[in-house]
């Protein structure tokens, strides 16, 4: 209870300090072959606008899809359209049905499985900031390669499922959350020898066009439910395990390296203002005032960067000069999903 009260007070303070996001100009959007997807709630609306505007400026093109968690009001939707002119606001009723748990971000992953038929999809959490250039992400998109942000204490690469399981067992951690239970049990997966795993963070992940299908989500969910037990698998956190499995077993997948791309744990040895992307996750979100400070910095930049930029509309073409990815290197993981017998 104390955490909820403190979090609400800190959210109120954040909204007061960062309300100038509403004074920044609407995004000048252009059509593109990438879609940005976020699950958004009423209480996270201001955070989301900062997150979306901060990352879109480094792309300059793409579609934006908001999945309403059920709490967005008509006023919220109008505000989204005002700032993100061509935004698509979807509801859970528009998400493909599947034999998976419900809630806990599962609808977001299922929506992505539908959208990747037509475009590359980047999932962006509302509590994130993009501070600097992100050439690695642009390259993954240009090459149609899947990626993920690393999780806390993650091995910095995609590895075999058996190695990931051994690593989880040696860590000495005894978390009973779905992710901890799953990672210590990966050696019980029937096709363990053929599959891979990455301890990713679903707060920021990119999914290549046609990289997976709704059936793949169902397959991994059914498999891990059998390993972990139905009650455990239906707790919050199982969707992230499935996202990790989707990423790791996609062809040509990679990871974003810490600390350039990171989650905020208030670690004194990390120079967070130099990171390109930061996910300000729950427990540590408001510690040391870092989120407040960097969000206000982004808001000031958004105000100044758009003053002299020509107006753009959906349907405008993206010039080769503006859309060309920067030359970077990453290690491909040539893995594919296991073949499944039709049911």
C-alpha positions in Angstrom: 0.0 0.0 0.0 2.8 2.4 0.9 4.4 1.8 -2.6 1.1 2.7 -4.3 0.7 5.9 -2.4 4.3 6.9 -3.0 4.0 6.0 -6.7 0.9 8.1 -7.1 2.5 11.1 -5.4 5.6 10.8 -7.7 3.4 10.4 -10.8 1.5 13.6 -9.8 4.8 15.5 -9.4 6.1 14.1 -12.7 2.9 15.2 -14.5 3.2 18.7 -13.0 6.9 19.1 -13.9 6.5 17.7 -17.4 3.1 19.1 -18.4 4.9 21.3 -21.0 4.8 18.2 -23.3 1.3 19.4 -24.1 2.8 22.7 -25.4 5.1 20.9 -27.9 3.9 20.8 -31.5 2.1 17.7 -32.9 4.3 15.2 -34.6 4.9 15.8 -38.3 4.2 12.3 -39.4 5.0 10.5 -42.6 4.1 7.0 -43.8 6.7 4.4 -43.3 7.3 0.7 -43.2 7.6 0.6 -39.4 4.8 0.7 -36.8 5.2 1.8 -33.2 3.0 -0.1 -30.8 2.3 0.7 -27.1 -0.2 -0.4 -24.5 -1.4 2.8 -22.9 -3.4 3.6 -19.8 -5.0 6.8 -18.7 -2.5 7.3 -15.9 0.4 6.9 -18.3 -0.8 9.2 -21.0 1.6 12.1 -20.4 4.5 9.7 -20.1 3.5 8.0 -23.3 3.4 11.3 -25.3 7.0 12.0 -24.1 8.1 8.5 -25.0 6.6 8.5 -28.4 7.7 12.0 -29.4 11.2 11.3 -28.2 11.7 8.2 -30.3 9.8 9.3 -33.4 12.1 12.2 -34.0 14.9 9.8 -34.8 12.8 8.0 -37.5 10.7 10.8 -38.9 8.3 8.2 -40.4 6.1 5.4 -39.4 2.7 4.5 -38.1 1.7 4.8 -34.5 -0.7 2.3 -32.9 -2.0 2.7 -29.3 -3.6 -0.2 -27.6 -6.1 1.1 -25.1 -6.0 -0.9 -21.9 -9.6 0.1 -21.3 -8.9 3.1 -19.2 -8.4 5.8 -21.9 -11.2 8.3 -22.0 -12.6 10.1 -25.1 -10.7 13.1 -24.0 -7.5 11.0 -23.8 -8.1 9.8 -27.4 -8.7 13.3 -28.6 -5.4 14.4 -27.0 -3.6 11.6 -28.7 -5.0 12.6 -32.1 -4.0 16.2 -31.5 -0.4 15.3 -30.7 0.0 12.2 -32.9 -2.2 13.2 -35.9 -2.5 9.8 -37.6 -2.5 7.6 -34.5 -4.6 4.4 -34.5 -6.2 3.8 -31.2 -7.2 0.1 -30.9 -9.2 -1.8 -28.3 -8.8 -5.4 -27.0 -11.8 -6.4 -29.2 -9.6 -5.7 -32.3 -6.8 -8.1 -31.1 -6.7 -11.6 -32.6 -8.1 -14.2 -30.3 -5.7 -16.9 -29.2 -5.3 -19.7 -26.6 -3.1 -17.7 -24.3 -3.6 -16.0 -20.9 -5.5 -12.7 -21.0 -4.3 -9.4 -19.6 -0.7 -8.8 -18.5 0.3 -7.4 -21.9 -0.7 -10.5 -23.8 -3.1 -8.5 -26.0 -0.2 -6.3 -27.0 1.9 -9.3 -28.2 -1.0 -10.7 -30.1 -1.7 -7.4 -31.8 2.0 -7.3 -32.9 1.6 -10.8 -34.3 -1.1 -9.3 -36.6 0.6 -6.1 -37.5 3.9 -7.7 -38.6 2.2 -9.1 -41.6 2.3 -5.6 -43.1 5.3 -3.8 -41.4 8.2 -4.0 -39.0 6.9 -3.4 -35.5 8.6 -1.7 -32.5 7.1 -2.1 -29.1 7.7 1.0 -27.0 6.7 1.2 -23.3 5.2 4.5 -22.1 7.8 4.9 -19.4 10.8 5.3 -21.7 12.9 8.0 -23.2 15.0 8.1 -26.3 17.7 10.7 -25.6 20.2 10.3 -28.5 20.7 8.8 -31.9 19.8 5.1 -32.2 21.7 3.8 -35.3 21.6 0.2 -34.0 17.8 0.3 -34.0 17.6 1.9 -37.4 19.9 -0.8 -38.7 17.8 -3.6 -37.3 14.7 -2.1 -38.9 16.4 -1.5 -42.3 17.7 -5.1 -42.3 14.3 -6.5 -41.1 15.9 -8.1 -38.0 14.3 -8.6 -34.7 15.8 -7.1 -31.5 15.3 -6.7 -27.8 16.4 -4.6 -24.9 18.3 -6.7 -22.3 16.8 -7.5 -19.0 18.4 -6.9 -15.6 21.5 -9.1 -15.2 21.1 -10.6 -18.6 23.7 -12.5 -20.5 24.4 -10.0 -23.4 23.5 -12.3 -26.3 21.1 -14.8 -27.6 22.2 -18.3 -26.4 21.0 -21.9 -26.5 18.0 -22.7 -24.3 20.1 -25.2 -22.3 22.8 -22.7 -21.6 20.3 -20.1 -20.5 18.7 -22.7 -18.2 22.1 -23.6 -16.7 22.9 -19.9 -16.2 19.6 -19.3 -14.4 20.2 -22.3 -12.1 23.7 -21.1 -11.3 22.6 -17.6 -10.5 21.3 -18.5 -7.1 18.1 -16.5 -7.6 14.9 -18.1 -6.4 12.3 -15.8 -7.9 8.9 -17.4 -8.1 7.7 -15.0 -10.8 6.9 -16.6 -14.1 10.1 -15.4 -15.7 12.3 -16.9 -12.9 10.4 -20.2 -12.8 10.5 -20.4 -16.6 14.2 -19.8 -17.0 15.1 -22.4 -14.4 12.8 -24.9 -16.2 13.8 -24.4 -19.8 15.6 -27.7 -19.9 12.1 -29.3 -19.5 10.9 -27.9 -22.8 10.6 -30.9 -25.2 12.5 -29.1 -28.0 15.1 -27.5 -25.7 18.1 -28.7 -27.8 16.8 -26.9 -30.9 15.6 -23.6 -29.4 17.3 -20.5 -28.1 16.5 -17.9 -25.4 17.4 -14.4 -24.4 16.7 -12.6 -21.1 15.2 -9.6 -22.8 12.9 -6.8 -21.7 9.6 -6.4 -23.6 9.6 -2.7 -22.8 11.6 -2.1 -26.0 11.6 -4.7 -28.7 11.5 -4.8 -32.5 9.8 -7.5 -34.5 10.7 -8.1 -38.2 8.0 -8.2 -40.8 6.6 -11.8 -41.0 8.9 -13.0 -38.2 6.3 -14.8 -36.3 2.6 -15.6 -36.2 -0.2 -15.8 -33.7 0.3 -19.6 -33.8 3.9 -19.2 -32.6 2.6 -17.2 -29.6 0.2 -20.0 -28.8 2.9 -22.6 -29.2 5.3 -21.0 -26.8 2.5 -20.2 -24.3 1.1 -23.8 -24.4 4.7 -25.2 -24.0 5.7 -23.0 -21.1 2.3 -23.5 -19.4 2.9 -27.2 -19.4 6.3 -26.6 -17.8 5.4 -24.0 -15.2 1.9 -25.0 -14.4 -1.3 -23.2 -15.5 -1.7 -21.1 -12.3 1.9 -19.8 -12.5 1.8 -19.2 -16.2 -1.3 -17.1 -15.9 0.4 -14.7 -13.5 1.8 -11.3 -14.7 5.2 -11.7 -16.4 4.6 -14.7 -18.6 4.1 -12.5 -21.7 7.7 -11.2 -21.4 9.0 -14.8 -21.4 7.0 -15.5 -24.6 8.4 -12.3 -26.1 11.9 -13.4 -25.2 11.3 -16.8 -26.9 9.8 -15.1 -30.0 12.9 -12.8 -30.3 15.5 -15.5 -29.6 14.0 -17.9 -32.2 13.5 -15.3 -34.9 15.9 -15.4 -37.9 18.7 -12.7 -37.7 17.8 -11.5 -34.2 20.1 -9.4 -32.0 20.2 -7.5 -28.7 20.8 -3.9 -27.8 23.8 -3.5 -25.6 23.9 -1.9 -22.1 24.4 0.9 -21.2 23.6 2.6 -24.5 20.2 0.9 -24.3 19.2 0.3 -20.7 16.6 0.1 -17.9 17.0 2.5 -15.0 18.1 0.9 -11.8 19.7 4.0 -10.4 23.2 2.5 -10.5 25.9 5.0 -9.6 28.3 3.6 -12.2 26.0 4.2 -15.1 26.0 7.6 -16.8 22.4 7.5 -17.7 22.3 10.9 -19.6 24.7 9.4 -22.1 22.4 6.4 -22.8 20.4 6.5 -26.1 17.4 4.8 -24.7 16.2 4.3 -21.1 13.3 2.3 -19.8 12.2 3.8 -16.4 10.8 0.7 -14.9 8.5 0.6 -11.8 10.5 0.3 -8.6 13.3 2.6 -9.5 11.5 4.9 -11.9 11.6 8.1 -9.9 14.7 7.6 -7.9 17.2 10.5 -7.8 15.0 12.6 -10.0 16.7 11.3 -13.2 13.4 10.6 -15.0 12.1 14.1 -14.2 15.3 15.8 -15.3 15.8 13.9 -18.6 12.1 14.1 -19.6 12.2 17.9 -19.2 15.3 18.0 -21.3 13.6 16.0 -24.0 10.6 18.3 -23.9 12.8 21.4 -24.4 14.4 19.7 -27.3 11.1 18.8 -28.9 10.0 22.4 -28.6 13.2 23.7 -30.3 13.7 21.0 -32.9 10.3 21.5 -34.5 10.2 25.3 -34.9 11.9 25.4 -38.3 11.0 22.0 -39.7 8.7 21.9 -42.8 5.3 20.5 -42.3 4.8 16.8 -43.3 1.7 14.8 -43.8 0.9 11.1 -44.0 1.6 9.8 -47.5 4.6 12.0 -48.0 7.6 9.9 -49.2 10.7 9.5 -47.1 13.8 10.6 -48.9 16.7 8.2 -49.2 18.9 10.6 -47.3 16.6 10.7 -44.3 15.8 7.0 -44.2 19.2 5.5 -44.8 20.4 3.6 -41.7 23.8 4.2 -40.3 26.4 1.5 -40.9 26.8 -0.7 -37.8 27.5 -4.3 -37.2 25.6 -7.0 -35.2 25.7 -10.7 -34.9 23.0 -12.6 -36.6 21.3 -15.6 -34.9 20.0 -17.8 -37.7 17.3 -19.7 -35.9 13.8 -20.6 -36.9 10.7 -21.7 -35.0 10.2 -25.5 -34.7 7.7 -27.0 -37.0 4.4 -27.9 -35.4 1.9 -30.6 -36.3 -1.5 -29.2 -37.1 -4.0 -29.7 -34.4 
